[in-house]
Amino acid sequence: MNLSSRTLQVLKNFATINQSIVFKPGSQIKTMSTSKTILAKADVDCTFDKHFAIYDLSRFLSAVSLFDNPELQTKEKYVEITSGGEKLNYVYSDTSLIASPPDKDIKLPSEDVQFVLTSDILMKTQKALGVIGAPEVAFVGDGNAVYMEALNSRDVSSSNYRVHLGDTEKTFKFIILPENLKLLPGDYCVTLSAKGFSHFKGTDVNYWVALEASSSYTG
């Protein structure tokens, strides 16, 4: 088994959500934050043939990066990584020690707001968060337009960044903490639920992210 550059990119992203991961047979991988505020799923272009767990995913990926064109084989107690005359056996973790995401995808209790979030807008907003030191991201509807903002909702006098996403007849402010918005670069179809959840659907990866209790929706 070889891990493509895209699969490695996904795994590096998932390591920022949870340091540990459980792989299951098939070509789909999932992770969930320890706080259960983020669930992520990706369809990858390789097939895992065994159920196994890695406790420190970043360290495992570092081990893979030691090799040029690494070949991975899942053994009974470890992953065998080889390339030419090199070999490394990376031992599995006990799967019972790692919280595994549910097999079924999350179904939003309601689908109240929908729009497209482009990669360019996502990256600019993430950059703005650091530039102005904003502690929150918000999707805001004023009855005419939808905006993505980097802001401090508790301090109206603080600096904020806003970018237009589209049109809406609804009024809302859905707030997400930046540490929960760990999306890979790309375009996403976004669905927001007034019940406190959001879904970011990309080409090959999906994220379900909890909204903050300070969010509001008047419809």
C-alpha positions as CSV (number, residue, x, y, z in Angstrom):
1,M,0.0,0.0,0.0
2,N,1.2,3.5,-0.9
3,L,0.0,6.7,0.6
4,S,-0.6,9.4,-2.1
5,S,0.2,13.0,-1.5
6,R,-3.5,13.8,-1.0
7,T,-3.9,11.0,1.5
8,L,-0.9,12.3,3.5
9,Q,-2.3,15.8,3.3
10,V,-5.6,14.5,4.8
11,L,-3.9,12.6,7.5
12,K,-1.8,15.6,8.5
13,N,-5.0,17.6,8.7
14,F,-6.7,14.9,10.8
15,A,-3.7,14.9,13.2
16,T,-4.6,18.5,14.1
17,I,-8.1,17.4,15.1
18,N,-7.0,14.4,17.1
19,Q,-3.5,13.1,17.7
20,S,-4.8,9.5,17.5
21,I,-6.7,7.6,14.8
22,V,-8.4,4.3,14.2
23,F,-8.1,2.9,10.7
24,K,-10.8,0.5,9.5
25,P,-10.8,-1.7,6.4
26,G,-11.7,0.3,3.3
27,S,-10.9,3.5,1.6
28,Q,-12.5,5.9,4.1
29,I,-10.9,7.4,7.1
30,K,-12.5,9.3,10.0
31,T,-11.5,11.2,13.0
32,M,-13.2,13.0,15.9
33,S,-11.8,15.6,18.3
34,T,-11.6,14.6,22.0
35,S,-14.1,17.3,22.8
36,K,-16.5,15.8,20.2
37,T,-16.9,19.3,18.6
38,I,-15.4,18.2,15.2
39,L,-16.0,15.1,13.1
40,A,-14.2,14.6,9.9
41,K,-14.4,12.0,7.1
42,A,-12.4,11.6,3.9
43,D,-12.5,9.2,0.9
44,V,-8.9,8.4,0.0
45,D,-7.3,6.7,-3.0
46,C,-5.8,3.8,-1.1
47,T,-7.4,0.8,0.7
48,F,-6.7,-0.2,4.2
49,D,-7.0,-4.0,4.7
50,K,-7.0,-4.1,8.5
51,H,-8.5,-2.6,11.6
52,F,-5.7,-0.9,13.6
53,A,-5.0,2.2,15.7
54,I,-2.2,4.7,15.8
55,Y,-1.8,6.7,19.0
56,D,0.4,9.5,17.7
57,L,-0.5,10.2,14.1
58,S,2.0,13.0,13.6
59,R,4.8,10.7,14.7
60,F,3.6,8.0,12.4
61,L,3.6,10.4,9.5
62,S,7.1,11.5,10.4
63,A,8.1,7.8,10.3
64,V,6.7,7.5,6.8
65,S,8.5,10.6,5.7
66,L,11.8,9.0,6.5
67,F,11.5,6.9,3.3
68,D,11.6,7.7,-0.4
69,N,8.6,6.0,-2.1
70,P,7.5,4.1,1.1
71,E,5.5,0.9,0.8
72,L,3.3,0.1,3.8
73,Q,2.1,-3.4,4.8
74,T,-0.2,-4.0,7.8
75,K,1.0,-6.9,9.9
76,E,-0.6,-8.4,13.0
77,K,0.9,-6.0,15.5
78,Y,2.6,-3.3,13.4
79,V,2.7,-1.4,10.1
80,E,5.8,-2.4,8.1
81,I,7.3,0.6,6.2
82,T,9.8,-0.3,3.5
83,S,11.8,1.3,0.7
84,G,14.7,-0.3,-1.0
85,G,16.9,-1.8,1.8
86,E,15.2,0.2,4.6
87,K,12.5,-1.1,6.9
88,L,10.7,0.3,9.9
89,N,8.1,-1.5,12.0
90,Y,5.6,1.0,13.6
91,V,3.7,-0.7,16.4
92,Y,-0.1,-0.3,16.7
93,S,-1.8,1.2,19.7
94,D,-4.6,-0.5,21.6
95,T,-7.8,0.4,19.8
96,S,-9.7,0.5,23.1
97,L,-7.6,3.5,24.2
98,I,-8.7,5.7,21.3
99,A,-12.2,7.2,20.9
100,S,-13.4,6.1,17.5
101,P,-15.9,8.2,15.5
102,P,-19.4,6.7,14.9
103,D,-19.8,4.6,11.8
104,K,-22.8,6.6,10.7
105,D,-22.5,10.2,9.5
106,I,-24.0,13.0,11.5
107,K,-27.4,14.1,10.2
108,L,-28.1,17.7,10.9
109,P,-31.3,18.2,13.0
110,S,-32.3,21.0,10.6
111,E,-30.8,22.7,7.5
112,D,-31.5,26.4,8.0
113,V,-28.8,28.1,5.9
114,Q,-26.8,27.0,2.9
115,F,-24.1,28.6,0.8
116,V,-20.8,28.0,-0.9
117,L,-17.5,28.8,0.8
118,T,-14.6,29.1,-1.6
119,S,-11.0,28.2,-0.8
120,D,-9.9,31.8,-1.4
121,I,-12.4,33.3,1.1
122,L,-11.6,30.6,3.6
123,M,-7.8,31.3,3.4
124,K,-8.3,35.1,3.6
125,T,-10.5,34.8,6.7
126,Q,-8.1,32.5,8.4
127,K,-5.3,35.0,7.7
128,A,-7.4,37.9,9.0
129,L,-8.0,36.0,12.3
130,G,-4.2,36.2,13.0
131,V,-3.8,39.7,11.7
132,I,-6.4,41.3,13.9
133,G,-6.3,38.7,16.7
134,A,-10.0,37.8,16.4
135,P,-11.1,34.9,18.6
136,E,-14.1,33.8,16.6
137,V,-15.4,33.1,13.1
138,A,-19.0,33.9,12.3
139,F,-21.4,33.4,9.4
140,V,-23.8,36.3,9.5
141,G,-27.0,36.9,7.6
142,D,-28.6,40.4,7.8
143,G,-31.7,39.6,5.8
144,N,-30.0,40.6,2.5
145,A,-26.6,39.1,2.4
146,V,-24.5,36.4,4.0
147,Y,-21.0,37.3,5.3
148,M,-18.1,35.4,6.8
149,E,-16.4,37.4,9.6
150,A,-13.4,37.3,11.8
151,L,-14.5,39.0,15.0
152,N,-14.9,39.2,18.7
153,S,-18.7,39.0,19.3
154,R,-18.3,40.0,22.9
155,D,-16.6,43.3,22.1
156,V,-18.3,45.3,19.4
157,S,-15.5,47.9,19.6
158,S,-12.8,45.4,18.5
159,S,-11.5,45.1,15.0
160,N,-13.4,42.8,12.6
161,Y,-13.0,41.4,9.1
162,R,-16.0,40.7,6.8
163,V,-16.3,39.2,3.3
164,H,-19.5,38.7,1.3
165,L,-20.6,35.1,0.5
166,G,-24.0,35.5,-1.2
167,D,-27.6,36.5,-0.7
168,T,-30.1,35.5,2.0
169,E,-33.5,36.6,3.3
170,K,-32.7,35.2,6.8
171,T,-31.2,36.8,9.9
172,F,-28.6,34.8,11.9
173,K,-25.2,34.8,13.4
174,F,-23.6,31.4,13.7
175,I,-20.3,31.4,15.6
176,I,-17.4,28.9,15.4
177,L,-14.2,28.9,17.4
178,P,-11.1,29.0,15.0
179,E,-9.6,25.9,16.7
180,N,-12.7,24.0,15.5
181,L,-12.5,25.2,11.9
182,K,-9.6,23.0,10.8
183,L,-10.5,22.7,7.2
184,L,-8.3,21.6,4.4
185,P,-7.9,24.2,1.6
186,G,-10.8,23.8,-0.9
187,D,-14.3,24.8,-1.8
188,Y,-17.1,23.7,0.5
189,C,-20.9,23.5,0.4
190,V,-21.8,24.7,3.9
191,T,-25.0,23.8,5.7
192,L,-25.8,25.5,9.1
193,S,-28.4,24.3,11.6
194,A,-30.0,26.5,14.2
195,K,-29.7,23.4,16.5
196,G,-26.0,24.0,16.9
197,F,-24.3,22.1,14.1
198,S,-22.6,22.8,10.8
199,H,-21.6,20.7,7.8
200,F,-18.8,21.5,5.4
201,K,-18.9,19.3,2.3
202,G,-15.9,19.2,0.1
203,T,-14.9,17.1,-2.9
204,D,-13.5,14.2,-0.9
205,V,-13.6,15.4,2.7
206,N,-16.4,16.4,5.0
207,Y,-16.4,18.2,8.4
208,W,-19.2,18.4,11.0
209,V,-18.4,21.2,13.4
210,A,-20.3,22.4,16.6
211,L,-21.5,25.9,16.7
212,E,-21.1,28.1,19.8
213,A,-24.0,28.5,22.2
214,S,-23.8,32.3,21.6
215,S,-25.0,31.8,18.0
216,S,-28.4,33.1,17.1
217,Y,-31.0,32.5,14.4
218,T,-34.3,34.3,13.8
219,G,-35.1,33.0,10.4
